[in-house]
Amino acid sequence: MVPHCHVHIIPRKVGDFVENDEIYKEINKSTRVDNEERAPRSLEEMAKEAAHLRQFF
């Protein structure tokens, strides 16, 4: 059993980075996933989001 799983979808296009792995350096410059400023969402909020996203998968 996996109690939690999430994905990050990053739009890409051919030639956006010379070296494919350079995208990770760029992500690290501006993205902070876990920090004190982000408040946890309620189970109700996550369930609502999951129900909305389910139609796409």
Chimera marker file (.cmm) of the C-alpha trace (Angstrom):
<marker_set name="trace">
<marker id="1" x="0.000" y="0.000" z="0.000" r="1" g="1" b="0" radius="0.5"/>
<marker id="2" x="1.173" y="3.505" z="-0.823" r="1" g="1" b="0" radius="0.5"/>
<marker id="3" x="-0.357" y="6.061" z="1.549" r="1" g="1" b="0" radius="0.5"/>
<marker id="4" x="0.523" y="9.042" z="-0.645" r="1" g="1" b="0" radius="0.5"/>
<marker id="5" x="1.567" y="9.589" z="-4.218" r="1" g="1" b="0" radius="0.5"/>
<marker id="6" x="1.806" y="12.661" z="-6.418" r="1" g="1" b="0" radius="0.5"/>
<marker id="7" x="3.251" y="13.691" z="-9.746" r="1" g="1" b="0" radius="0.5"/>
<marker id="8" x="4.588" y="16.867" z="-11.242" r="1" g="1" b="0" radius="0.5"/>
<marker id="9" x="3.719" y="17.554" z="-14.872" r="1" g="1" b="0" radius="0.5"/>
<marker id="10" x="6.200" y="19.809" z="-16.607" r="1" g="1" b="0" radius="0.5"/>
<marker id="11" x="5.277" y="20.957" z="-20.110" r="1" g="1" b="0" radius="0.5"/>
<marker id="12" x="8.211" y="20.531" z="-22.476" r="1" g="1" b="0" radius="0.5"/>
<marker id="13" x="8.921" y="21.226" z="-26.120" r="1" g="1" b="0" radius="0.5"/>
<marker id="14" x="11.653" y="20.056" z="-28.458" r="1" g="1" b="0" radius="0.5"/>
<marker id="15" x="14.838" y="22.077" z="-27.959" r="1" g="1" b="0" radius="0.5"/>
<marker id="16" x="13.769" y="23.859" z="-24.775" r="1" g="1" b="0" radius="0.5"/>
<marker id="17" x="17.037" y="22.757" z="-23.126" r="1" g="1" b="0" radius="0.5"/>
<marker id="18" x="20.290" y="21.905" z="-24.886" r="1" g="1" b="0" radius="0.5"/>
<marker id="19" x="20.970" y="19.079" z="-22.448" r="1" g="1" b="0" radius="0.5"/>
<marker id="20" x="17.807" y="17.331" z="-21.281" r="1" g="1" b="0" radius="0.5"/>
<marker id="21" x="18.896" y="17.178" z="-17.613" r="1" g="1" b="0" radius="0.5"/>
<marker id="22" x="19.337" y="20.979" z="-17.456" r="1" g="1" b="0" radius="0.5"/>
<marker id="23" x="15.638" y="21.210" z="-16.658" r="1" g="1" b="0" radius="0.5"/>
<marker id="24" x="16.360" y="19.894" z="-13.151" r="1" g="1" b="0" radius="0.5"/>
<marker id="25" x="18.763" y="22.768" z="-12.464" r="1" g="1" b="0" radius="0.5"/>
<marker id="26" x="16.092" y="25.232" z="-13.573" r="1" g="1" b="0" radius="0.5"/>
<marker id="27" x="13.431" y="23.583" z="-11.416" r="1" g="1" b="0" radius="0.5"/>
<marker id="28" x="15.687" y="23.766" z="-8.361" r="1" g="1" b="0" radius="0.5"/>
<marker id="29" x="16.159" y="27.515" z="-8.853" r="1" g="1" b="0" radius="0.5"/>
<marker id="30" x="12.507" y="28.413" z="-8.490" r="1" g="1" b="0" radius="0.5"/>
<marker id="31" x="10.560" y="25.523" z="-7.007" r="1" g="1" b="0" radius="0.5"/>
<marker id="32" x="10.136" y="24.912" z="-3.315" r="1" g="1" b="0" radius="0.5"/>
<marker id="33" x="7.781" y="22.019" z="-2.812" r="1" g="1" b="0" radius="0.5"/>
<marker id="34" x="7.892" y="21.589" z="0.946" r="1" g="1" b="0" radius="0.5"/>
<marker id="35" x="8.246" y="24.685" z="3.068" r="1" g="1" b="0" radius="0.5"/>
<marker id="36" x="6.733" y="26.376" z="6.094" r="1" g="1" b="0" radius="0.5"/>
<marker id="37" x="4.710" y="28.799" z="3.956" r="1" g="1" b="0" radius="0.5"/>
<marker id="38" x="2.569" y="26.035" z="2.453" r="1" g="1" b="0" radius="0.5"/>
<marker id="39" x="-0.411" y="25.092" z="4.580" r="1" g="1" b="0" radius="0.5"/>
<marker id="40" x="-1.575" y="21.469" z="4.436" r="1" g="1" b="0" radius="0.5"/>
<marker id="41" x="-4.819" y="20.854" z="2.589" r="1" g="1" b="0" radius="0.5"/>
<marker id="42" x="-7.731" y="19.101" z="4.240" r="1" g="1" b="0" radius="0.5"/>
<marker id="43" x="-8.823" y="15.593" z="3.275" r="1" g="1" b="0" radius="0.5"/>
<marker id="44" x="-11.975" y="17.156" z="1.824" r="1" g="1" b="0" radius="0.5"/>
<marker id="45" x="-9.954" y="19.498" z="-0.415" r="1" g="1" b="0" radius="0.5"/>
<marker id="46" x="-7.749" y="16.656" z="-1.644" r="1" g="1" b="0" radius="0.5"/>
<marker id="47" x="-10.762" y="14.393" z="-2.289" r="1" g="1" b="0" radius="0.5"/>
<marker id="48" x="-12.428" y="17.135" z="-4.338" r="1" g="1" b="0" radius="0.5"/>
<marker id="49" x="-9.265" y="17.640" z="-6.393" r="1" g="1" b="0" radius="0.5"/>
<marker id="50" x="-8.853" y="13.877" z="-6.902" r="1" g="1" b="0" radius="0.5"/>
<marker id="51" x="-12.454" y="13.569" z="-8.110" r="1" g="1" b="0" radius="0.5"/>
<marker id="52" x="-11.862" y="16.364" z="-10.618" r="1" g="1" b="0" radius="0.5"/>
<marker id="53" x="-8.574" y="14.889" z="-11.887" r="1" g="1" b="0" radius="0.5"/>
<marker id="54" x="-9.944" y="11.316" z="-12.100" r="1" g="1" b="0" radius="0.5"/>
<marker id="55" x="-11.704" y="12.155" z="-15.381" r="1" g="1" b="0" radius="0.5"/>
<marker id="56" x="-8.334" y="12.756" z="-17.040" r="1" g="1" b="0" radius="0.5"/>
<marker id="57" x="-6.761" y="9.409" z="-16.116" r="1" g="1" b="0" radius="0.5"/>
<link id1="1" id2="2" r="1" g="1" b="0" radius="0.2"/>
<link id1="2" id2="3" r="1" g="1" b="0" radius="0.2"/>
<link id1="3" id2="4" r="1" g="1" b="0" radius="0.2"/>
<link id1="4" id2="5" r="1" g="1" b="0" radius="0.2"/>
<link id1="5" id2="6" r="1" g="1" b="0" radius="0.2"/>
<link id1="6" id2="7" r="1" g="1" b="0" radius="0.2"/>
<link id1="7" id2="8" r="1" g="1" b="0" radius="0.2"/>
<link id1="8" id2="9" r="1" g="1" b="0" radius="0.2"/>
<link id1="9" id2="10" r="1" g="1" b="0" radius="0.2"/>
<link id1="10" id2="11" r="1" g="1" b="0" radius="0.2"/>
<link id1="11" id2="12" r="1" g="1" b="0" radius="0.2"/>
<link id1="12" id2="13" r="1" g="1" b="0" radius="0.2"/>
<link id1="13" id2="14" r="1" g="1" b="0" radius="0.2"/>
<link id1="14" id2="15" r="1" g="1" b="0" radius="0.2"/>
<link id1="15" id2="16" r="1" g="1" b="0" radius="0.2"/>
<link id1="16" id2="17" r="1" g="1" b="0" radius="0.2"/>
<link id1="17" id2="18" r="1" g="1" b="0" radius="0.2"/>
<link id1="18" id2="19" r="1" g="1" b="0" radius="0.2"/>
<link id1="19" id2="20" r="1" g="1" b="0" radius="0.2"/>
<link id1="20" id2="21" r="1" g="1" b="0" radius="0.2"/>
<link id1="21" id2="22" r="1" g="1" b="0" radius="0.2"/>
<link id1="22" id2="23" r="1" g="1" b="0" radius="0.2"/>
<link id1="23" id2="24" r="1" g="1" b="0" radius="0.2"/>
<link id1="24" id2="25" r="1" g="1" b="0" radius="0.2"/>
<link id1="25" id2="26" r="1" g="1" b="0" radius="0.2"/>
<link id1="26" id2="27" r="1" g="1" b="0" radius="0.2"/>
<link id1="27" id2="28" r="1" g="1" b="0" radius="0.2"/>
<link id1="28" id2="29" r="1" g="1" b="0" radius="0.2"/>
<link id1="29" id2="30" r="1" g="1" b="0" radius="0.2"/>
<link id1="30" id2="31" r="1" g="1" b="0" radius="0.2"/>
<link id1="31" id2="32" r="1" g="1" b="0" radius="0.2"/>
<link id1="32" id2="33" r="1" g="1" b="0" radius="0.2"/>
<link id1="33" id2="34" r="1" g="1" b="0" radius="0.2"/>
<link id1="34" id2="35" r="1" g="1" b="0" radius="0.2"/>
<link id1="35" id2="36" r="1" g="1" b="0" radius="0.2"/>
<link id1="36" id2="37" r="1" g="1" b="0" radius="0.2"/>
<link id1="37" id2="38" r="1" g="1" b="0" radius="0.2"/>
<link id1="38" id2="39" r="1" g="1" b="0" radius="0.2"/>
<link id1="39" id2="40" r="1" g="1" b="0" radius="0.2"/>
<link id1="40" id2="41" r="1" g="1" b="0" radius="0.2"/>
<link id1="41" id2="42" r="1" g="1" b="0" radius="0.2"/>
<link id1="42" id2="43" r="1" g="1" b="0" radius="0.2"/>
<link id1="43" id2="44" r="1" g="1" b="0" radius="0.2"/>
<link id1="44" id2="45" r="1" g="1" b="0" radius="0.2"/>
<link id1="45" id2="46" r="1" g="1" b="0" radius="0.2"/>
<link id1="46" id2="47" r="1" g="1" b="0" radius="0.2"/>
<link id1="47" id2="48" r="1" g="1" b="0" radius="0.2"/>
<link id1="48" id2="49" r="1" g="1" b="0" radius="0.2"/>
<link id1="49" id2="50" r="1" g="1" b="0" radius="0.2"/>
<link id1="50" id2="51" r="1" g="1" b="0" radius="0.2"/>
<link id1="51" id2="52" r="1" g="1" b="0" radius="0.2"/>
<link id1="52" id2="53" r="1" g="1" b="0" radius="0.2"/>
<link id1="53" id2="54" r="1" g="1" b="0" radius="0.2"/>
<link id1="54" id2="55" r="1" g="1" b="0" radius="0.2"/>
<link id1="55" id2="56" r="1" g="1" b="0" radius="0.2"/>
<link id1="56" id2="57" r="1" g="1" b="0" radius="0.2"/>
</marker_set>
